[in-house]
Amino acid sequence: MPSIPEAQLIRLQANQEHVRNICILAHVDHGKTTLSDSLLASNGIISSKLAGKVRYLDSREDEQERGITMESSAISLYFKVMRRVNATSAQAATESDLSNASPEANPSASTPVDSPVGSPKISAPGEVKAVAEEYLVNLIDSPGHVDFSGEVSTASRLCDGALVLVDAVEGVCTQTHTVLRQAWRESVRPVLVINKIDRLITELQFTPMEAYIHLNKILEQVNAVMGTFFSENVLEEDYRKKAEKKKEQEGKDSTTTGLEDMFSDWHVETQDDSHIYFHPSQGNVIFASAIDGWAFRVDQFAAIYAQKLGMKEGVLRKCLWGDFYLDPKTKRVIGYKGLKGRALKPLAIHLVLDNVWKVYDVVVVNPDREMTEKVVKSLNLKVLPRDMRSKDTRAILTTIFSQWLPLSTCVLLAVVEQLPSPPAAQKIRMPKMLHPFETNPPEATEDWEKGMINCDPSSGVVAYVSKMVSVPLDVLPKNKRKVLTAEEMRQRGRITREQLIASAKAAEIGETGVHLDVDEVIENRARMEAEEKAAAEELEGKEALIGFSRIYSGTVRVGQKLKVLGPKYDPAQPTLHCSEVTVDSLFMIMGRDLIGLDQVPAGNVFGIGGLEGHVLKYGTLWSAEWEGGQNLVGKGLETTPIVRVALEPENPSQMAQLVRGLQLLNQADPSVQVLTQETGEHVILTSGEVHLQRCMADLRERFARIEISMSEPIVPFRETAIDAPAQIVTSSAMSANEAAQAREQQAEKLITKSETGARGTINATTQNRHVRIVIRTVPIPEELKKYLVEHAEQIQAYVESTLGKDMTAYEEQEKIKTKVTQDLATLFAKAGEEWKGKDKDILAFGPRRIGPNLLINNLGVDFQRRNSSEDSSLTIQDLAESVQTGFQIATNSGPLCGEPMQGMAFFVQEVEILEDAQNSSESNEGRSKMAVSSGQLITTMRDTCRLGFLEWSPRLMLAMYSCDIQTTADVLGKVYAVIARRKGKILHEEMKEGTPFFSIQALLPVVESFGFSDDIRKKTSGAASPQLIFSHFELLDIDPFWVPNTVEELEDLGEKADRENIAKKYMDVVRKRKGLFVEQKIVEHAEKQRTLRKN
C-alpha cells in the first residue's frame, strides 16, 4: 500500500482517545523486530515480502550483523477500522470488520477446510452502517538482551500498553520474567503474543492436540508469573496496613487478646485478580507466526462460526478455548462432563488449530498443489496463478495467510481494543507515579496534578524525558533536502510555464529582455553546488542529542520556555538541579527518520531538541509558569554495570576528542557509566560484554571518531576473612602492601599484635606518639552480613536520616529507619552474646558510609565528634572523625589487592591520648597540633584495620554471573565442558516438557566470562546461546597465601607448589594492574632459578 502522508499522522496526534502508546517486550530472539516489520508493512513503510528480513527498526550496522536489537526504536503507525454497526439493533457496535488500508487485509475469513459448517452470510447492505475510525499507534521496539535492560525501562515508562512476546517452543525465559515485572511496576497493561507457532508444526512436528496442551502450559506459566506479582503486592499492602494500625495503637490501652492478634495475622484482605491474567476468551492472547505473517485471536473464529452454530458470538468466544467440545449429533457445545467417555476434540482444536495445521500440511510439510488450490478456494481467497506456481513454498504460505489471517490486522486491532488510550491510562498510572508509597493515593488538588491525571492538553506542560538519543546532524529535517510532493512539482511546473508564456509575449510586443551571460550562469551553479557540498561535509560525522519523551499534560510548542528538573530535584529546594530551556525543535520519531513538528499535545511520544547540556540521561520537563515541580524519574530494572575498562587514545594529542566522545556516550546510553579515576584514567562501566562492544563501536565510529586503545576488562572483587587457621605468610602481606612505611612502623613497634587480646586485636600508636588505639577485627556473622549486602538502599536512607541530610521524605525515611533499627537489633541478638546490644553502638558503615562493614564503639563512653567550645583541651571525641575516616579508607581498599572489604566488623576497644599530647594541650598547643595528630591517626587507623584483617584467614570474593542456557540434548555435554573449563558450576537442569530443549542454570565468575558466549556458540555450532546476568559476590574458599607446609603436601606438590593457586593468581593480576608489589618467581632452563622483583 502507499505510504501514509505525514500530515495525516500529525492530525491524529490531537485525538487522544484514538492514540495508543505501546512497546514490544520479550526475551532475546523471540521475534520482536520481525513482528514490528509486519506492522510497518501494513503502512507501506517496507514491502510485505521483506517483512521479517529487512529488520527495519534495527538501524545500527552491528544490530543487523548480530541479529539482535540493542537500542529502543520508535515509529508511529496509522490504523483504520471500519466498524459495522447494526442500525436496527439496540446494541451498538459489538462486532467489527477491519480494513487496515492494505489490499491484502481480508477481515472476513471464510470457512476452514475441514469444518462441517459453511461460510456465514453477510448482512444486507441496508441493515449495516459502516463507521470509519482512525487510530495513531506509537510503537516502541525494545531490546531483549539482558545487557540492554535499561532500554526496556525507558520504553515501558513512556507507554500505556505492551505486547509481551513468548516463543512457543522456548516458553517463559529469564527476560520474560524481567519485562513482565517491569510492565507490572509501571502499571502498563500487557497483551500476550505467543509467537513462532510455525516451529511447533515444522520443527517439533506436533499434532494439533499436542500443540494445544503445550500452548496451555505456556499460558499457565505466564499467569503464574503475573500471580506472583499480584500476591507480592497484596502482602506488601497488608504489611503497610498492619504497620499503620500498630502505630495508631501505640500509647493506647490495647484490649485485643493474643488470639485476636493471631487471627488478624492470618487474615489477608481478598482482592479480585481476574483482570491480571491472560486467557484467549478475554481477547488479550494472540497466537502468531511473525515470520510467516499471520496471527489470530479466538474472536475471529467466533465471528465465523457463531451464526452457523446458532450461538451468540460472545458465548462462543468463551467456549473456543478450554474444555469445551462440539457434540456431532446435537451440534451443541458441551463441557467435559458431557463427554461420557467419547474421544472428542476440544473446540479450539476442531475449529481453530486443525485448520492452521491443514494449511501447513498441504503447502510446506507435504506440498500438494491440487490440495493447496482446494484450500484457497474453500477459504474464498484470491491468489494469483503466478503465486501458486512459485517454487518457494514459504512464499505461497505467506500469500495465503496474509489474506486469511493477516498479522498486522489482528495485532493492531488487539492494541486498539485491549490497550487503553492516554486519558484512560493516565487516570490509573499517574496517581501511582506521583505517590509511589501510598496504598490509596489522595485526591488531586494541584492544577498540574489534575492536568496529568486527566491528560489535559490545555493545562501546563509536564513531560518526561526517558533517555537522550544521539542522531547524525544530517538526519534532522532542517538539514535534509525537502522532497517535493507530486502536487508541489505540478505547481512548480505551472509557474515555470507561465513565466515562459509571459516572456514569449514580451518578445512579440518588442520589449527588451535581459541579456543572459552563459558563463555567469554556469559559474553561479558551480558555486551553489560547492556550497551545498561544503555544508554536507560540515554536517558529516557530527551528532545531535534528541530527548526521547512522553508528554503527560499540556501542549509543548517550538520556542516555548520550560523548566528541566534533574533526577536529584527536590521540591523543598526548588533552585537546585533545575534549569530553564527553550524548545529548539520537536519531532515525530519514525524509526531512522524524523518528522518536524510545530507542537505536540498531551498523550503522545515525541522527540525534543534543545536539551543538550541540561539533561544528562533523563529528566522532567515542567511548565515555566508553575512554581516548584514534581520529579517523575522512577526506578528501572537496569542491570548492574559490572564490566569496566580504561580507555586512552592511541594518539595522545586526541585526548580532548575522547573526553568529548565519552560525554556524548554518557548522555546517549542510559545504562553506561563514565568515570574519571583518581589516577586520571577514563573508565567506562558497562552491563556486559555485548554492551561493552557496542559502546566501543559508538565511540570509535560516531562520538569520538578516533582510534582508542582499551585495557583488559577490569572486574571487581571483594575482600573478606573467615574464621580459619591463618597462613604464616599472611603477616608479611602488610609489608608487601605498604613496604617502606610498614617496615618503619614495625621497627619502632608502633603497630603490633596484642599479646593478651582476642584474635584480630591490634595495638597502634601514631608516629608522633600522641594517640594510642586498640582495634579488634572480627568477621561479621553470615546472616547479618547478608542483610547488610541486600539492604544497601535502606541502609543509605537510615544513614541519611541519622545525619539529617535529606528531609524531603521525612516520614518515609523515619519508617525505613525504624524498620532497619528493629532488623539490626534482631540480627545482633541472634549473632551471640558478643554482638548483643552492639547495634546501638554502630559508629559507621563502610565503605562510602553504606557498605557491608561496621565500625562499632566498644569504649563504653560516647565516641561522637563534639561541637567546638571554649574548652581547648583535647579529648577522644575530637578524634572520632579521624578514626571513622581511616575506617572508610581501609574498607574501600583492602590489603590483598586494594579492593573493597565485605563482611568485616572493627571494634574500637581503646582510644587514649598520651601524656605528651595532654601536656601540650595544657599549654594551649594541643589544638594547634590537632591537624597533625588527626592526619597521622587516619593512616594509623587504616593500617591497623588492614593488619587486623590479615590476622584472620583472608579470602577473595568473586563477582558471579547467573547463566541461563537453553540447548538441545545432543550438545549438552559440550555446554557442560565449556562451563567447567571456565570454573562455573551447574545449579539446576531440567528438560522442558514437550520439547527437546534443556534449560540449564549455572553460576559463572565474571572474570572468566569474557569470550564465553562466542566460545559456547562455536562449540555447539550455534545451538546454545547464554544469557548472563550479574547475580552476587561469592566466596572463593582458597587462601591466596597458601603454600605447602606439611610433609604430605610437600610430597604431593613439592616446594614449588605445582598446583596453581587460583586466588593468588587473581590477586596478583589486580595488584599488577594497580601498580602494587607482586612477588613472582621466574624459572629458567628447568633447573636454574632466580627471583625478580618488578612492579
N, C-alpha and C positions, 0 to 999 in steps of 0.2 A: 504494500500500500504506500501511497505518497507520505512523505514526512509531514508531521503536524506543524502548522505555522507557529512561529514564536508568539505572535500576538494572541493566539487562541489560548496558549498556556498561561500567558501573563494575565489574561482576562479572568481565568478560573481561580487565580490566587485570592480574589476578593470574596468568592463564595465559600465561606468557611465550612458550611455543612457538607460541601462536596469536595473537601480536601482530605486526603489521607496521608499521614506521615508514617512510613513503615520501614523496617530494616529486615534483612535476611540474616539469620543466625544459625550456626551449625558447627559441628566438628569439621576438621580439615578433610577435604576430598569427599564431602557428602553432596556436592553438586550445587552450591550456591550460585556461582558465577554462570554456570550452564543454565540454570533456571532464569537468572536475570537476562541472559541473552534471548531467551524465548519471549520474555516480556518486552524487550526492546524491539524485537522483530515485529511485534504487533503494532508498533508506532512507526514502522518504516525506517528506523534508525539503521538497522542492518538487515540483510537478506534473511528470510526464514530458512533458507537452505544452509546458511552459515551459522545458525544458532547452535551454540554448544561447541563450536570450533573456533570462532574468532575471539571469544572471551573479551568482549568489548570493554568491560569495566576494569579489566586488568591492563591498565595503560602503561605500566612500567615494563621495561625490557626484561628485568630479572623475574618479574611475575610470570611473564609468558614462558621464560625458559624453565622455571621450576614447576609451573603449573599450579601455583598456589597464590592466593590473594594476600598482599602484605599491607595494603592501605585501604581504609574505607573510602568508597566512591559513591557519589550521589548522582541521581538523574531524575528528572520529572517526566512522568508519563501521562498520556491522555487516554481516557477510557469512557466509552459511550454505552449507555444501557437503554434499550428500548423496552420499556415496561408495558405489558399488555394488561390493561385494566378493563374488567367486565363492566360495561355500562349498566346492565340490568341487575347486577348482583349487589347485595347490601355490603358485602365485604369489599375492601379496597386494596387493590394491588398486592395480591398474595403470591402470584406466580410471575415469573419474569422470563422474557425472551431476549437473548443477548445479541448485540451486534457490536463487535469490537472494532468497527470501522475497518475491517480487513476482509478480503474476498474469501479467505479460507474458513472464516468463522461461521459454522452452521449450528445454531443453538438447538434446533430441534432434532435430536438424534433419533434415528429410526429404530426399528425392531432389531434386537440382536439375532444372530443367525440361528442358534439352536433353541430359540424360545418358542413355545407353542402359541404365544399371543402375537397379534399383529400390531401395526402402527396405529397410534392414536389419531383420531380425526381432528383436523384443525377447525376451530370455530369459524363460523361465517363472518365475513368482514363487518357486517352490520352490528355484530354483538361485541366487537372488541374495539377498544380505543387505545391507540399506541401513544405513549408519553416518552419523550426522549429526555434522558438525564445525562449530563456530562460531569465527569469527575477528573480531578487532578491528583495523581498518586506520586508523592515524593518518596522515591525508593533509595535506600542506602544499602549497599552490598558490603558486608564486613568480613574480615579475615577469620579463618577457623584455626589457624596455627596458634599454639599456646604462647609463642613468643610475642604475638601481637594482640594479647588480650586487652591492652589499653585501647586499641581501636574499637573493640566491641563495646567498651564502656562509653566512648564518645558517641557511638552510633545509637545505643539504646537510650541515652539521655535526651536525644533530640526527637525521638519517635514516640508515637502513641500505641503502635501495634508492631507485631513481629511475626515473620514467617520462620518457624523453627523447623529446620530440615533434619531428618533422620534417615540414614542409609538403611534400606530394607534388609540388607544382608548383615551389615555390621551391628545394627541396632544402636542402643544408647551407649555412647562413649564418654570419655572424660570431659571433653569440651562441651558436650551436650548438657551435662550437669551444670557446667560453669555458666553457659549462656542462659539456661533456664533460670538459674539463681539470679543472674543479672537482670533478666526481664521481670522477675518477681520483685526484686528490690526496687526497681524503677517504676513499678505498677504499670508495666507495658503488657497489653493483652496479647497473648500468643495464638497463632493458628498453626497446627501441626501439619507438616508436609512429609509424608513417608515416600521418599524418593528412591529411584533405581529399582523399581519393581520388575523391570525387564530382566534384571540379573537373576531373580528367582526363577524365571522361565528359561532363560538361555544358559546360564551358568550352573545353577543348582538343580535345574530341571525338576522343580517342584510341581506337583499336581495342584489344581485349584484348592483342594481340601487342605493339603499341607501348607500352602501359602496362606490360606485363611487362618489356620492355627498360629502360624508364625507371625502374621501381622497382628493378631490379637495379643500375642506375648509382648510385642513392641509397645502396643498401646498400654498394656499393664505396666511395663517398665517406666514409661514416661509419666503415667499417672501416679505411680509410686513416688517418683521424684517430686512431683507437684504436691502430693500429700505430705511429704516430709517438710517441705517449706511451710505449708499451712499449719501443721502441728507445732512447728517451732514458733511460729508467730502467735498461735493461741497460748502456748505455755509462757511465752515471754510477756504477753499482755496480762495473763493471770498472775504471774510473779509481781508485775508492777502494781496491780490492784491490791494484792496482799500486802506489799510493802507500804503502800499508801494507807491501807486500813490499819496496819500495825503502828504506823507513825501517828495516826489520829488517836489511837487508843493509848499511846504513851502518856503517862501522867494521870490517866483516869483509872478508876477502880474497875477492873475487868470482872464481869460477872459470868463469863463463859467458863464452862468446865473443860477439863483436859480432853474429854470425849468429844465435845463440840469442836474443839480446835483440830482434833484428828480428822473428824468428818469434813471440816472445811478444807483441810489439806487435800483430801481425796477428791473433792468436788472441783471440776473444771467446767466452766460455762460452755455449753454446747453451741456450736455455730454451724450454719449451713455452708457446706463446702462443695456443693454440686456444681457451682459455676466455674470452679478452677480446673475441672477435669476435661479431658478430650474424649469425645465419642462421635463417630460418624453421623449419628442421628441428629446431633446438635449443629452440624454443618461446619464444625471447626477442625475437621480432619480431611486432608486432601491426599489422595493416592495418585502418585505421579511417576513418570519416567521423563526427566528433563531432556535427556539425550535424544529420545525418540519423539519429543514434542507433544506428549499427551498427559492429561490429568483429569480426574473426575472426583466429584463428591456424590454421595448416595442420593442427594436431591435430584440430580439429573435423571437417574434411572427411575426414581419415584415418580417424576413427572411423565415418563414414558409409559409406565405400567399402570398407573392409578386408574385410568378410565377403563382399560380392558379388564382389570380385575374387579372393577366395581367397588373400589375403595377410595376413601378420601386421601388426597396426596399427603397430608400431614400425618395420617395414621400409618400409611405405607412407609413413609420416611423413617419412622421409629422402628419398623419391623425389618428394614433392609439390612440391618447388621445386628447380629446376635442370634440367640437360639429360637429362631422363627423359621417355619417350614411351610411350603405350599402343598396342601393335600391335593393329589392329582384327580381324585374322584369328585370332591365337593368344590374344588377351585377356591378353597378358603385357606386363609393363613392360620396355622395352628402353632401352639407352643411346644415346648419339649415334652410335656406330659401327654400331649395328643399324638405322639409318635406311635405308642403302643407296639414297640419293637420293630417298626418299619425302618428301613435304611433310606431315609430321605435326606437330600442335600439341604443345607440352610439356604434361605433366600439369597444371602449375599453371594453364595457360590452359583446357585441356579440362575439367577437373573443378572449378575454382575460379572464375577470373575471368569465364569465359563466362556463368556463372550470375548473377553480380552485374550484369554488363552487360545481360543479358536483362531483369532486373527494372527497371533504369533505363529501358531502351528502351521497354517497354510501359506504364510508369507516367508517366514525365516527358518523355523525348525525343519519342516518338511515342505519345501517350496512346491506349490502346485498352482499353476496359472489358472486352470479352469475353476478350481475351488476359490481362488482369490477373486475371480470375476463374479462368482456367485455371491461371495461375501459382500463385495462392493455394491452389487445390485440389491441384495436384501437390506443393506443399510441405507439404501437410497442416496448414495454418494455419486458425485460426478468426478471421475478420474479420467484424465486424457489417455487415449490409447498409447501415445508415446511413453507416458509414465508407466503404464502397465507392462510395456515391452522392455523396461530397464533391466539390466543385468544386476544392478545393485538392489538386493532385497531390502536393505535398510532404507533406501530412498523410497521404495514402494510403501514400506511400513509407515514412514513419516508422512507420506502423502495421504494415506488412508486415515491415520489418527488425527492429522491436522484438521480434517473436515469432520470427523466423527466426535472426537473428544479433544478439542484444541486446548492446549495448556494455558495459554495467556488468558483466554476467556474464563476458564474455571478459576484460576488463581486470582485474577483481578476482581471477579465477582465475589469471591470469598472475602477479599480485602474490603470491598465496599460494604458487604452485608454484615461481616463479623467484627470488623475493627472499627473503633469509634472515630468520629470526627474530632478536630481540635477542641471545639467548645465542650463536647461531652467528655472527652478525656481529661481536660484540664480541671473540670469540677472534681474529679477523683484524684488526679495526680498532684495538683498544686497544694492542697492542704497538707499532704504528706511531705512534700518537698519543703514547704515553709515551716512546718512544725514536726520535724522528724522524731522528736522524743515524746510526742503527745499521742496517747491512745485515741482520744476523742478531740481532734483539733478544734479550737474555738472558732466562733463565727467571725467572718472577715469584717473588719471595721475601717481599715485604711483604704483610701481610694486605689492605691497601687495593688493592694491585695484583692480587692473586688475586680479590678481590671484583669488580673492574671487568672482568677478563677473563672470569670465569665468570658475570657478570651476576647476582650472588648477592643476593637480596632480604633475607637475614638478616644481611648484613655491614653495615659502617658506610656512611653516606651519602656518595656522590660524585655531584655533578650539575654540569652545565654550563649557564650562562645565556647564550644566544646573542644576545639583544637585550632591551631593555625596550620594552614595548608600552603606549601610553597609551590608556586606556579611560575613558569617562564614568562618574562615580560611580553614576549611576542604573542602570547595566548590571550592577553587581555583584549577586550573588544575595542578599546580606543586605539590599540596598536595594530589591529588587523585590517586588511583591506576589506571594505564593505562589499559584500556580494549583492549585486542588484537583482531584484526580483524581475519576473517577466514583464509585469506592468510598468516598473520603473524603466526598463530598457525600451519598451514601446514608447513611453513618454519622451525619453531622450531622443529617440528616432524621429518623433513628430516635431520636436523643437528644431532638430538639425534640418529637416525637410523645409520647415517654414523659413529658416534662415536662408537656405539655398534659393527658395522661391522669391524671397524679398530681394536678394542680391541680383537675381536674374531680371526682375522688374526694374531695378535701379539701373542696370546696364542698358535696358531698352530705351529708357527715357533720357539716357545720356548723362546720368550723374557720374561724377568721377569717383572711383573707388580708391582704396588704399593699396599702394604697391607692396607686395609681399617679397621679402628677401628670403629665398630658399635656404641659403647658408645660415641665416639667423634662426630660422625655424628649426633646422637640424641641430644647431648648437644649443638652443633652448631645451629641446627634447633630450639631448645627451646630458645636459646639466641636471635636469629633473630626475633622470634615471640614476645619475651618480648620487644625488642627494638621497633618493629612496634607498639605494644600496648601502650608503653610509649609515642611514638611520637603522636599517635592518641589522647591520654589523654591530652597531652600538647596543642594540637590544639583545643580540645573541649572547647566550650564556648567563644573562642576568635573571635574578629571581625576585618575585614579589610575594609577600605574605598576605593571604586572604583568610579572614576569620570564618570558620565553618559554624554556623549559628542557627538558633531557633528563636523566633520572636513569640513571646507569650502574651504580650499586651501592647496596644497602641499600633502606630504605623511609622516605620522608620523611613526617612527620606534622604536623598543625597543632599549634602550641605548642612544637615542638621547637626546640632551640637549635643553630645551625650556624655555622661559620666561613665568611666570604666572603673569597676570595683574589682580589685585583685583578689586572689584566693584567701589572703590573710585579712581582708577587710573586716573591720569591727564597727558596728553601728554606734558603739559608745565613743569611738574616736573617729568621727567621720572625715577628718582631714588626712588620715594616714591610709596608704595603699589605695588612693583614689586620684584619678586624673581625668582631665576633660579632653575629648577628641572631637574632631569634625569628620562626619562621614564622607569619605572621599568617593566611594563608588559602591554600588550594590549589584549583585549578580544572582542569576538563576544558574545553579550548577547542573550542567548536562554532561556528566562523565568527564571527558577530556576537554570539553568546550565550556565557555562561559557566555551567558547572555546578559547584557547590561540592562539594569532596571532603574527606574526613577524612584520607586517606592515599593515597600513590602508590608502588607497588612499582617495583623496578628494571626498566628496559627501556621505559619509557613517556615520551611527550612530554606536558608539562603546563604550567600557569601557576602562578606562585607570587607571593604578595603579602607585603609587609613589607620589601622590599629597597630602597625609595626612600631615597636618601642613602647607601647602601652600595655599590651597583653603578651605575656611570655608563652604560656601554654593554653590556659583557659581563664575565663573571667566572666563578669556580669556587666551588661550594658544597661544603664539606668537613665531615665529622663532627667535632663539637666534642671528642669523646673522643680522637681521634687527634692525635698531635703532628705538627708540620710540615705538609706538604701538597705537592701537585703542581699546577702551573699548567697548565690544559688549553686556554688561549687559543691558538689557532693562527692562521695567516695565511690570509686570504681573497683573493678576486680583486676587491676594491673598486677602482673607478675612481678615479683621482687627482682630488681636488677642485680644480678649476681656475677656476671662476667664483665670484667673491666680490663681495658688495655690502655697503655700510654702511647700517645701519638707525638710525632715530630715531623716537620717537613724534611724531605731529602735535601732540599736546598735551604740552608738556614736563613737566607735572606727573605724567604717567603713566609716567615712566621706570622706576620700580620694577616696574610690571607687565610692561614689556618685558623687563627683566632676568630676571624670574621665568619669563616665557614662553620666553626663549632657553635657560634652564636645562632646562626640560621638553623643548624641541625637541632639545637636545643629547643627552638621555638616550633619547628615543623614536625617533630616527633614527640608524641605525648608520653612515650614510655622510656625515652633515653634520659640519662643524667650526665651532665658535663661538669667536671670539677677541675680545679687547678690546685694541685697538692702543694704542701709546704716546700717541697724540693723544686717547685716550678714546673713540674711535669703537667701536661694537659692530658686528662684521663676521661674516658667515656665509660659509663656503666650501661650495659645492655641486658635484655632479658634472656638471651641465649645466643647460640652460635649463628643461627639464621638471621636473627635480628642484628647481630654484630656485622655480618657480611653486608646486609642492606645498608646499614649506617655508613660503612666504609665506602660502598659504591656511591652513595649520595654525596659524601664529602669529596671524593676524587672527581666525580663527573658533573656535579651540579653546584655545590655550595662553595668549596674552596678552589676546585679546578686546578689542583697541583698534585704532584707526586708525594705521597705520605708514607712514611715508614711506621710500622706498627710493632709494638713489643709483643712478646708472648702473652697470652691471656693471663691476667692476674686474678687468681682465685682466692677468696678469703678463707682463712682458717680461724679457729678459736683455740685458746689455750686453757686447760683446766688441770686439776690434780685429783688423784684418788688416794684412798687410804690403803696403800700397799707398800711393801718394803722399797725404799728408795735406793737407787744405784749409787755406788761410791762416787762415781764421776760427776754426779749432779752438783756437788759442791763447787766444782770448777766452772760450771756454766755461768755463774755470775761473773767470774773473772774473764770468761770469754766474751761476754756481752759488753761489759764496761771495763775493759782490760786495765788501763792505767789507773783510773780513779779507784777501782775496787782494790787493786794491789796496795795503793797508798793507805786506804781506809783500813784494810785488814792488818797492814803493818803497824798502824797506830792503834789497832783494836777499837776502832770507832763503831763498827758493825760486827757483832758477834752473836753466836747462838747462845741461848740461855741454857745454863748447865742444870738448873733446877726446874725450869718451867716445862710445860707440856710441849709436845711435838709441834713445831712450827712457830715457836716463840723466839723472837729476835730482840736483843738489846741494841740500841743505836744511840749515838751521840753526834751532834752536829760538829762540823770541823772547828768552829770557834769555841767548842766545849761549853756552850751556853745552855743547851737544851738536850735532855735525855728522854727518849721514848722507848716504850716496850710494846711491841705489836705481836699479837698471836694470830697466825693464819690457819683457817680451818675450812675444809671443803663443805659447801652447803649441802644439806640433805636433799635427796633426789626429788622428793615431792615439792619441796619449797623452790628448788631450782627450776623445775618445770613450770611452776606458777609464774615465776618472775620472767621467764622467757616468753610464755604465751600471752601474758597480760601487759606487754610493754606500753600500749596506749593508755591503759588505766593507770599504770604507774606514773606515766608522764602527767596525766591530769591530776593525780594525787600530789606529785611534787609541785606542780604549778599552783594548785590551791593552797599548799602549805606555805609556799614562798609568796603567795598573793600576787602572782604575775598577771593572770587573766581573770578579770572579774565580770566578764560579759555573761557567761553562762554559769552564774554563781550557784544557782540551785542544783543544776545538773552536776557540777563539779563536787558539790557537797555530798550528793548521793554517791558519786563514784568514790570519794574519799572515805565515806562511811563504810562502803562495801569492801574496799581494799583493806581498810584497817581491821575489819572483822575477819576477813580471809587470812590476813597475815597473822593475827592473834591465834587463830585456829591452827594454822600450819606450824607456827613456832611452838605451840603447846604439844603438837604431835611429835616434833623433832627430838624431844628428850629434855631432861632436866637442865642440861647446859644451855638450851635455847629458850626455855620457858620464860616469858615476860620480856625477852630482849627486843620484841617488835616495837616497844615504846622507846628503845634506845638507839634506833637507827639514825645515824647522822647523815648518811648519803647513800644513794645508789650510784653505780658506776659501770662502764664509762659513760660519759656525757650525761650524767645525773639520772639516767633511766635504765641503765644496763642491769644484767642479772648478777651483780656483785654487790656486797654490802659492806659498809663501814659502820661498826657498832661500838657505841660508847660503853666501856666496861670499867670506867673510873669510879663510879659511884657518886659523882657530882655532875652538875650541868656543864656541858662542854660545847656551848654555843658562843659565837662571837658576840661580845658585849658592845654596847654603844660607847662612843668616846665620851669621856667625862673629865672632870678637873683632876682626878686622881691619875698621876702619871706612872704609877707602879706597874710593872709588867706581871701579868697573870697568865695562867694557862689558857684562859678563854681567848686571849689575844692571839693564840697560836692555832685556834681551831680551823681557820680558813686555810692556813698553810698545810695542815695535816690533810684536810679534805682535798686540796689541790694535788698534793703528792699522791694521794689515793687514786684520783681521777687519771693522772698521768700513768701510774703503774698499771691500772686495769685496762687502759687504752692500748698499752704497748707492753706485752708480757716479755719475760726473759728468754723464752725459747726462740722466737723468731719475730718479735715485735708486733704480734697480732693481739687483738683484744682478748682479755680473760673472760671466762664464763664460769659461774658457779663457785666463786670463792668469797669467803667472809673474813674480814680483818677486824679483830677485836683490839681496841685501844686500851691496853692494860694500865699503862702508866705514862704520864707526861710530867716531867719535872724540869723546873727552871733552876739551874745550878747556881752555886754561890757567886761565881764571877758575875753572872748576869744580874743577880739580886743586888750585889754591891754597886754595880754600875747604875742600877735603877734608882738607888738611894741618892746618888749624886746627879740625878736628872740626865744621865746618859743612856738609860735603858731604852727610852723611846727613840732616841737618835740611832741606836743600834738595832732597832726593831726590823728595819728593812733587810739588813744583812742576815740576821738570825732567821727571819721568815723564809728568805730565799734558800738558805742552807738547809732549813728544816724540810722544804719541799723536796729537794734532791735526796735528803736522808730518808724521808718517808717513802719515796719512790723505791730506793734501793732496798729498804727494809722489807717492803711488801714483796718485792721480787725474790729476795733471798728466802723469806718465809714460804713463798710459793714453792721454791725448789726443795724445801725440806720434806715435802710430800713427794709422791711419785707422779711426775708431770706427764701429761698426755696431750696430744693434739686432737682437735675435733674437726672432722671433715664436713664441708658443705655437701649435701646429698640431693640428688635429683630423684623424684619419683618418676619411674619409667613405665609407660603403658605401651604394649606392643600387641597388635593383632596379626596373626600369621596362620598359615596352614600347617598341617601335621608333618608334611614332608620336609620342611625346613626348620622344624622345631629344634633339632639338635644343633644346627648351625647358630641359631639365635642364642641358645644356652652357652655355646662355646665363646661367642663374642662377649657376652655379659661376664662370663667367668674370667676371661682374659683381661678385662678392664676392672677387675676386683669388685664387681657388682654382686648382689645376692638376690635370689628369687624370693618374693614374698608370697605370691599367690598365682595359681594357674588353673584355669577352668576352660572347658570346651563349651562354646555357645551352642545350646541345644538347637538342633535342626539345621545347623550349618557346619561346614568343615573347618571353621576357624577356632583357634585357641586364643584366649585373652590372657596375657601374661602381665603381671605387675611385679616390678623389681625396684631395687634401690641401687643407684649408681653414683660414685663420687664425682663431683663436678670436675675435679682436677683430672679425672680420667675420661671425661666425656667428649673432649674435642676430637672431631672426626668420627664419633660413634655412629651418627646417622648414616654417613656415607659408607662406613665400614660394614654396617649391618645390611644395607641395601645391596652392596657388592656381593657379600657372602650368600645372601638369599635370592639373588637375581631380581631384586625389587619386590619380592613377595612380602617383606616386612618393613614397616616404617614406624619408628618410635616417636612418642610424644614425651618430651622431658619437661617436668615442672619442678621448680625448686621446692623442696619439702622441709628440711630441717638440718641442723648440725648434729652429727653423730660421732660418738667417741671412738677413736682408733686405739684399741687397747694394746698398744705396744709402747714400751718406754723408749723414747728417742735416744737415751744414753746407754741402752743395754749393750753389754759386751759379755762374751763367755767368761765365766769365772770358775764355776765348779769343774771338778775333774771330768764328769760326764760331758759337760758342754764343750770343754777343751778337746776331748777325744773325738766328739762328733763333728765339731766345726773348726777346730784348730784355733790358733791365736789370731788369725786374720779374720775370723768370723765370716766364712764364705757366704752364709745366708744373708741376703740383703735386708737391712733394717729399713722398712718402708717409711716409718715415722721419721727416722733420721734423714732419709732421702728427701722427703717433703720439707722438713725443717731447713736443711741445707740449701735447697733451691730458693726458698723465700729469703733466707739470710744473705745469700749471694746477690739476689736481686736488690736487696735493700742496702748492700754495701757493708754488712756486718761480717765479723770474723767467721771463717769457715775452716774447720780442720779437715784436711784431705790427705790421704796417703796415695802416692803415685808409685806404682810398681813398674820397674823396668827390667826387661830381659829375664823375667821369671824369677831370678834369684836376687839380683842387685836391687836394693830398695833405698829410697830416700824420701824424706818428708819435706814438702814445700809448704810454706805459708804464703797465701795470696788472698787478696781481697776480691 
